[in-house]
Amino acid sequence: WRLHPHFLLACFLAYQGRDYGINSILYQRGVYPQEMFATVQKYGLTILVTCDKSLQKYLDTILAQLKYWLEAKAVHQVVLVISSADTKETLERWEFRIQSDEEMTNNSKPKEKELSDIQNEIKSVIRQIVASVTYLPILETACAFDLLIYTDKKSRLPNNWEDSPPLLIEGNETVHLKSFSTSVHTVDTAVCYKNTFKM
């Protein structure tokens, strides 16, 4: 039994509020208080994941739709936006640019890639997320987050979803993180942030 590559990618971004990318970012950047997270062991790393049921439910909803769009090869980018809760100003954009293998059809077999290799690549990205606190500006205001999913124009939005502006950062700084790939997708990761140290 092997994890399907669509599911692997969705898991990295938001799997039942458990581990992977989004939880690591929300914890490391202090979007939610420490008591809303619990520690788990994953890929040989200690990762903080949310134990808040409402946040878990929200991420579960995102995962279900994201997995559906991934299977249709309709997703080009997923962006986690951190903004000021008071002013709504965008402070950080965590970007996951997704390229799908266009040669693979729904009925064809994905290219083989060992699960351990995929997990090691994801581990490297998570380590870089954890290390980001050493160079990103401290978020000194209460923050909120949004998840933006960039899809093909023909993709239909679910009920209660809506189009969003890109929530860009004027004059941002960008740090490119390591990429990772499944047997179907290649994901390039980067964080764009407002440089509060500029004179």
N, C-alpha and C positions, 0 to 999 in steps of 0.2 A: 504494500500500500504506500502510495506516494502522495504528498501534498500537491494539489494542483497549483501551477504557477500563478494563476489569477488570484487564488486564495492567499498564497504566500505574500504577494505584493500588497493585497488589501490588509493582511495581518500586520505588516510592518507599519502601515499608516494608522490603523485603528481597529484592533481586534478585541472586541468585548471589553474595552477599557483596560485590557491587560497589557503589558509591555509594549515594546517597539517604539517607533518614532514619536508619535504625537504625545504620548504620556511622558516620555523623556524630556521633550521640549517644555511641556506645561510645568513640569516639576522644576527643571533646571532654571527656567526663566521666572519662577515665582508667580505664575499666573494664579495659582491656587495655593492655599496654605498647606504646610507640610503635613498636617494631620489628616488631610484628604488623600494621602498616599500610603501605600504599604510596599514593602520590599519583596521582590521575587528574584529567583536566580534564573537567568536565561542566557544561553550561549557562553556560559562561564563568567557572566557579568552580574552584578547586583543592580537591579533596575527598580526605580520607584514607579508604581502604577496606581492609578486612582482606585479608591475603594468607595467613591461616592456613586450611589445608585443612579442619580439623575444624569450625571456625566457619562456613566457607563451606557445608559439607555440611549443617550444622544449619539455616542460613538457607534453603538450597535446599528442604529438607523443609517448612519453614514456608511458603514461597512457594507450593509446589504445592498445599497444602491451603487456604491463604488464597485463592488464585485460584479454586479450586473453590467455596468458600463465597461469594465475591463474586459469582460468576456466578449463584448461587442466591439472591442478595440476602439472605443469612442472617447477614451480619456487621454488628454495630452499633458495635463499638468494638475497637480494638487498643491494648494498653497495654504499653509497655516498662517493666518494674519494675527499678530498681537497688536492691540491698540489701547490707548488710554481710555479707561472706563468713563472718565469725566469729559474729555474734549473730543473723543472718538478719533484722535490723530493716530495714524498708523506708525508704529514704532519699529516693528520687525515683520519681515515676510520670509517664511521658511518654504522654499520652493522645491518641489519634487517633479522634475520634468520627465515624462514617460514616453518612451519610444517602443512601439510594438513591432514584432516580427511580421511584416506584411506578407511574407511568403507562406506563413502558416495559416491554413483555413480552419474553420470550426471542426472539420472532420479529420484533419491531419494530426499526426503525432508530434508533440513538441520536441525540439532538440533536447538531447539529454544533457543535463547538468546536475552534478551531485548536490544533494541537499546540504551536505556539510560545507561545500564551497559557497553556496548561496548564504548560509547562515554566517559564515566567516566574514563575508562582504558586508552583511547587515551589521554584524558586530562592530566592524570598523567604523561604520557610519554612526552608530550609537555612541561609540567612544568619542568621536569628534563632536557630537552634540553635547556630551557631558563636558568636554574640554572647552566648549564655546564660552563658558562663564569667565574664562581668563582674558578674553579680548572684547566681548560685547559690553556695551555700556550698561551700567546698573539701571534696572527699571525702577525708578523711585516713585512711581504713581501706581495706583490700583489699575489693573489691566483686565481686559476681556479678550476673547479670541473668536475668530471666525474661520471656517473652512471653506475655501473656494475650490470648486472642481471645474476645470476647463474641459469641455467636451465638444464633439462635433456639433455643428449648428442644427443638424437634424434630430439630435437627441431631445426627447421630451422630458420636461421637468416633472417630478412627482408632485402630488398635492402638498401644499404648505411650503414648497421650495420656491425660490424666486431668483431672478437674475440679479447680479451684484456688480457694482463698479469694481475695478481691479484693486482699489485701495493701495495705490502705489506710494512710495516714499520719495519725495523730491530731494535730489542730491544725495542719494543713498550710497552707502558703502556696501560692497558685496564680497563675501567669502565663499569660495567654491569648496564643497566637501567632496569626499570620495563618492564615486558612482558604485552602483551594484546592479546585478542583473539576475533574472530568473531565466528559465529556458524559453520564455516568451517576451519578456520586457527588459529594457535597459532603463535605469533610473539615474538621472543626474541630479544631485542635490546641491543646494546653495542657501545661504542666509543673507538677506539684504536688511540693513539696519540704518537707523537714523544716527549719524555720528554727532553726538552731543559734545565731543571734545574739540570740534573745529572752532577756530577763532573767527 
